[in-house]
Amino acid sequence: MTKKNIFPIIFLTLILITSCSKEKKSNKAGLKMQDFVINISKYMRSFNSNFIVIPQNGAELAFTNLDQESGLNMDYVNACNGMGIEELFYDGSLNVDDYRLKMLRSTKNYLKIMVADFLNDNSNLTDDIQRCINEGFICFPRTSTNYYYSEIPDSVINKNNNDINKLADAENYLYVIGLNDTFSSKDSLISTLKQTNWDVIIMDLFFKDTPLSKSDIDQLKTKANGAKRLVIAYMNIGSAENYRYYWKDNWKLHHPKWLKKSYKGYDDEIWVEFWNKDWQDIIYGNDKSYAKKIIDANFDGVYLDNVEAYYNLYFE
């Protein structure tokens, strides 16, 4: 065999070895993320046994060894009440993710599936809603101007007068985290949300760097029609955000070392080695933690973003 023929073989072999190594590291990290979510849930439920936990994306985490064929990981499933999923049917245009859809069909009898698709063409809204209804999912379709969850839609999907006492009762939800520039004051934000009839509101703990109070959140637990609803706090556990209260002025990529990797498309975030104790202490387990601030504000639950960090650390 000539050198000319050997070089492509060596190159392909190195690619395969590198890919296998990354896959092993990603799977190992995935098991650590399972434990992270479970431990966050245990901590928050130690204050309120009915506290709601909803991880976003990372559908593989619901399965033993992240493998659909190995069956559900019931420790993880029991630690959660729902699962948020982005771009399942529409990622701008119609593009059904059959791989994740199969996993969600296996978990929907245990967890409330909450779909947040993105539509470039608003004429596809009805189709997206119907696809979710057909699967038994609830949905928050983001139309063309709402990629960053910065708008409150005028109409409520499946509006109802029901009391929503648990996540399983919900027929719709509102997901808004980019409202700092939309509202001039906290009071105007609270007043606007009070006037809506969404069953569930997912929102940020903070308004312009200041945590919302128990009084603020309690006002939102009743829909405009007088029925009860749930209010869920957004918390990012897979990437550090440089505008949060915990961020230090001297922090940057690799300093601390667990600030591991740039987050493409989000200049104000860095993927973290989420298993690092310093990061986990920021998130939960003590009175200064993010999770405790959410508990103190009397939210009904927490929405855990970027649980798919276990994959993105190695492949994105």
C-alpha positions as CSV (number, residue, x, y, z in Angstrom):
1,M,0.0,0.0,0.0
2,T,1.4,3.4,-1.0
3,K,1.8,6.4,1.4
4,K,-0.9,8.1,-0.7
5,N,-3.4,5.4,0.2
6,I,-2.3,5.1,3.9
7,F,-2.8,8.8,4.8
8,P,-6.6,8.9,4.3
9,I,-7.0,5.7,6.3
10,I,-5.0,7.1,9.2
11,F,-7.0,10.3,9.1
12,L,-10.3,8.5,9.2
13,T,-9.1,6.3,12.0
14,L,-8.1,9.3,14.1
15,I,-11.6,10.9,13.4
16,L,-13.3,7.7,14.6
17,I,-11.1,7.5,17.7
18,T,-11.8,11.1,18.6
19,S,-15.5,10.7,18.0
20,C,-15.7,7.6,20.2
21,S,-13.7,9.4,22.9
22,K,-16.1,12.4,22.8
23,E,-19.1,10.1,22.9
24,K,-17.8,8.3,26.0
25,K,-17.1,11.6,27.8
26,S,-20.6,12.9,26.8
27,N,-22.3,9.8,28.1
28,K,-20.4,10.0,31.3
29,A,-21.3,13.7,31.7
30,G,-24.9,12.7,30.9
31,L,-25.0,10.5,34.0
32,K,-23.7,13.3,36.0
33,M,-26.4,15.6,34.7
34,Q,-29.0,13.0,35.7
35,D,-27.6,13.1,39.3
36,F,-27.5,16.9,39.2
37,V,-31.2,17.2,38.3
38,I,-32.2,14.6,40.9
39,N,-30.2,16.4,43.6
40,I,-31.7,19.8,42.8
41,S,-35.1,18.2,42.9
42,K,-34.4,16.6,46.3
43,Y,-33.2,19.9,47.7
44,M,-36.1,22.0,46.5
45,R,-38.7,19.3,47.5
46,S,-37.2,19.3,51.0
47,F,-38.9,22.7,51.4
48,N,-42.0,21.8,49.5
49,S,-42.8,18.2,48.7
50,N,-45.0,19.3,45.8
51,F,-42.4,21.5,44.2
52,I,-42.4,21.1,40.4
53,V,-39.2,20.3,38.4
54,I,-39.1,20.7,34.6
55,P,-35.8,20.1,32.8
56,Q,-35.6,21.6,29.3
57,N,-34.3,19.4,26.4
58,G,-31.9,16.5,27.1
59,A,-34.7,13.9,26.5
60,E,-32.2,11.1,26.7
61,L,-31.7,11.8,30.4
62,A,-35.1,10.2,31.1
63,F,-33.6,6.8,30.1
64,T,-31.1,4.4,31.8
65,N,-27.6,5.1,30.5
66,L,-29.2,7.6,28.1
67,D,-30.4,4.7,26.0
68,Q,-34.0,4.4,24.9
69,E,-33.6,0.6,24.6
70,S,-32.6,0.4,28.3
71,G,-35.9,1.7,29.6
72,L,-36.8,4.8,31.7
73,N,-34.6,5.9,34.6
74,M,-37.3,6.1,37.2
75,D,-35.1,8.0,39.7
76,Y,-34.8,10.8,37.1
77,V,-38.4,10.6,36.0
78,N,-39.7,10.7,39.6
79,A,-37.5,13.7,40.3
80,C,-39.3,15.6,37.5
81,N,-42.9,16.6,36.7
82,G,-42.5,17.6,33.1
83,M,-40.0,18.1,30.3
84,G,-39.6,21.2,28.1
85,I,-38.7,20.6,24.5
86,E,-37.6,23.2,22.0
87,E,-38.0,22.8,18.2
88,L,-39.6,19.4,18.1
89,F,-41.9,20.0,15.1
90,Y,-40.7,23.4,13.8
91,D,-37.2,24.8,14.0
92,G,-38.2,27.8,11.8
93,S,-39.8,25.6,9.2
94,L,-41.4,22.2,9.5
95,N,-38.7,19.7,10.5
96,V,-40.1,16.9,12.7
97,D,-37.5,15.5,15.1
98,D,-38.6,11.8,15.0
99,Y,-35.7,10.7,17.3
100,R,-36.8,12.9,20.2
101,L,-40.5,12.4,19.4
102,K,-40.1,8.7,20.0
103,M,-38.5,9.3,23.4
104,L,-41.2,11.7,24.4
105,R,-43.9,9.2,23.5
106,S,-42.3,6.9,26.0
107,T,-42.2,9.5,28.8
108,K,-45.5,11.4,28.3
109,N,-47.4,9.0,30.6
110,Y,-45.1,10.1,33.4
111,L,-44.1,13.7,32.6
112,K,-46.0,16.6,31.1
113,I,-44.4,17.4,27.7
114,M,-44.1,21.1,27.1
115,V,-43.1,22.0,23.5
116,A,-41.7,25.4,22.5
117,D,-41.3,25.4,18.7
118,F,-40.2,28.3,16.6
119,L,-42.1,29.3,13.5
120,N,-40.7,31.6,10.8
121,D,-44.1,31.6,9.1
122,N,-46.9,32.5,11.4
123,S,-49.4,30.7,9.1
124,N,-48.0,27.4,10.5
125,L,-49.3,28.2,14.0
126,T,-52.4,26.1,13.7
127,D,-50.5,23.1,12.4
128,D,-48.0,23.3,15.2
129,I,-50.7,23.5,17.8
130,Q,-52.5,20.5,16.3
131,R,-49.4,18.4,16.1
132,C,-48.9,18.9,19.9
133,I,-52.5,18.2,20.7
134,N,-52.4,15.0,18.7
135,E,-49.4,13.8,20.8
136,G,-51.0,14.9,24.1
137,F,-48.4,17.6,24.6
138,I,-49.0,21.3,25.6
139,C,-47.3,23.9,23.6
140,F,-46.0,27.5,23.4
141,P,-45.3,28.2,19.8
142,R,-42.9,31.1,19.3
143,T,-43.9,33.1,16.2
144,S,-41.4,34.9,14.0
145,T,-40.7,37.8,16.3
146,N,-40.5,35.8,19.5
147,Y,-37.4,33.7,19.2
148,Y,-36.0,34.8,22.6
149,Y,-39.2,34.4,24.6
150,S,-39.6,38.2,24.9
151,E,-43.3,38.5,23.9
152,I,-46.6,37.7,25.7
153,P,-49.0,36.5,23.0
154,D,-52.5,38.0,22.9
155,S,-54.4,34.7,22.7
156,V,-54.2,31.7,25.0
157,I,-54.2,28.2,23.6
158,N,-56.9,26.0,25.1
159,K,-58.1,28.7,27.5
160,N,-60.1,27.4,30.4
161,N,-61.5,28.3,33.8
162,N,-60.0,25.3,35.6
163,D,-58.0,25.5,38.8
164,I,-54.4,24.3,38.0
165,N,-53.2,22.6,41.1
166,K,-50.5,20.4,39.5
167,L,-48.6,20.4,36.3
168,A,-50.6,17.5,34.9
169,D,-53.7,19.8,35.0
170,A,-52.2,22.4,32.6
171,E,-53.6,22.8,29.1
172,N,-51.3,25.7,28.1
173,Y,-48.3,27.7,29.3
174,L,-46.6,31.0,28.8
175,Y,-42.8,31.1,28.6
176,V,-41.3,34.5,29.0
177,I,-37.7,35.3,30.1
178,G,-36.6,38.3,28.0
179,L,-38.8,41.0,29.4
180,N,-36.4,43.4,31.0
181,D,-36.4,45.7,27.9
182,T,-40.2,45.2,27.3
183,F,-41.4,46.6,30.7
184,S,-40.3,49.8,32.3
185,S,-40.9,48.6,35.9
186,K,-41.5,45.4,37.9
187,D,-45.0,46.6,38.7
188,S,-46.0,47.0,35.1
189,L,-44.7,43.4,34.4
190,I,-46.7,42.0,37.3
191,S,-49.8,43.9,36.4
192,T,-49.7,42.7,32.8
193,L,-49.1,39.0,33.7
194,K,-52.0,39.2,36.3
195,Q,-54.3,40.1,33.4
196,T,-53.6,36.8,31.5
197,N,-55.3,33.4,31.6
198,W,-52.4,31.1,31.0
199,D,-52.4,27.9,33.2
200,V,-48.7,28.1,33.8
201,I,-46.2,31.0,33.6
202,I,-42.5,30.2,33.2
203,M,-40.6,33.4,34.0
204,D,-37.3,34.7,35.4
205,L,-36.7,35.1,39.1
206,F,-35.2,38.5,38.4
207,F,-36.4,41.8,36.9
208,K,-33.5,44.0,36.1
209,D,-31.1,42.2,38.5
210,T,-33.6,42.3,41.4
211,P,-35.3,39.1,42.6
212,L,-39.0,39.1,42.5
213,S,-40.6,38.8,46.0
214,K,-43.0,36.4,47.5
215,S,-45.7,39.1,47.2
216,D,-45.0,39.5,43.5
217,I,-45.3,35.8,42.8
218,D,-48.3,35.3,45.0
219,Q,-50.2,37.9,42.9
220,L,-49.6,35.8,39.8
221,K,-51.0,32.6,41.1
222,T,-54.5,33.5,40.1
223,K,-55.6,33.8,36.5
224,A,-57.6,36.8,35.4
225,N,-60.7,34.6,35.4
226,G,-60.2,33.8,39.0
227,A,-58.9,30.2,38.7
228,K,-55.6,29.0,40.2
229,R,-52.4,28.7,38.1
230,L,-48.8,27.7,38.6
231,V,-45.8,30.1,38.4
232,I,-42.5,28.4,37.5
233,A,-39.0,30.0,37.8
234,Y,-36.4,29.8,35.0
235,M,-32.9,28.7,36.1
236,N,-30.0,28.0,33.9
237,I,-27.9,25.0,35.2
238,G,-25.8,24.2,32.2
239,S,-24.2,27.5,31.4
240,A,-23.1,30.5,33.4
241,E,-24.7,33.9,32.5
242,N,-22.4,36.9,33.0
243,Y,-25.4,39.2,34.0
244,R,-26.4,37.1,37.0
245,Y,-25.8,38.0,40.6
246,Y,-23.2,35.3,41.1
247,W,-20.9,36.4,38.3
248,K,-17.5,37.9,39.4
249,D,-15.8,40.7,37.6
250,N,-12.6,38.7,37.0
251,W,-14.4,35.7,35.6
252,K,-13.9,34.7,31.9
253,L,-13.5,31.6,29.8
254,H,-11.4,29.0,31.7
255,H,-11.2,31.3,34.8
256,P,-12.5,29.7,36.9
257,K,-11.5,26.5,35.1
258,W,-15.0,25.1,35.1
259,L,-16.1,27.9,32.8
260,K,-15.3,25.5,30.1
261,K,-16.5,26.4,26.6
262,S,-18.0,29.4,24.7
263,Y,-21.7,29.2,23.9
264,K,-22.1,29.8,20.2
265,G,-24.8,32.4,19.6
266,Y,-24.9,33.6,23.2
267,D,-21.9,35.8,24.0
268,D,-23.1,36.4,27.6
269,E,-23.0,32.7,28.5
270,I,-20.3,30.0,28.9
271,W,-20.9,26.3,29.1
272,V,-19.8,25.0,32.5
273,E,-18.5,21.7,33.9
274,F,-21.7,21.4,35.8
275,W,-20.4,18.6,38.1
276,N,-17.9,21.0,39.7
277,K,-18.7,21.6,43.3
278,D,-18.3,25.4,43.1
279,W,-20.9,25.6,40.3
280,Q,-23.3,23.2,42.1
281,D,-23.0,25.3,45.3
282,I,-24.1,28.3,43.2
283,I,-27.1,26.4,42.0
284,Y,-28.4,24.6,45.1
285,G,-27.8,23.2,48.6
286,N,-27.4,26.4,50.7
287,D,-29.2,29.5,51.7
288,K,-27.3,31.7,49.2
289,S,-28.0,29.4,46.3
290,Y,-30.1,30.2,43.2
291,A,-32.5,27.5,44.1
292,K,-33.0,28.8,47.6
293,K,-33.8,32.3,46.2
294,I,-36.5,30.6,44.0
295,I,-37.9,28.8,47.1
296,D,-37.9,32.1,49.1
297,A,-39.9,33.8,46.3
298,N,-42.6,31.1,46.6
299,F,-42.5,29.9,43.1
300,D,-44.4,26.6,42.5
301,G,-41.5,25.1,40.6
302,V,-38.3,25.4,38.6
303,Y,-37.6,25.2,34.9
304,L,-34.0,23.9,34.4
305,D,-32.4,25.2,31.2
306,N,-29.4,23.8,29.4
307,V,-29.5,20.3,30.9
308,E,-28.1,19.3,27.5
309,A,-24.8,20.8,28.5
310,Y,-23.5,17.2,28.9
311,Y,-23.6,16.9,25.1
312,N,-22.8,20.5,24.1
313,L,-19.6,20.5,26.1
314,Y,-18.2,17.9,23.7
315,F,-20.0,18.2,20.4
316,E,-21.3,21.8,19.8
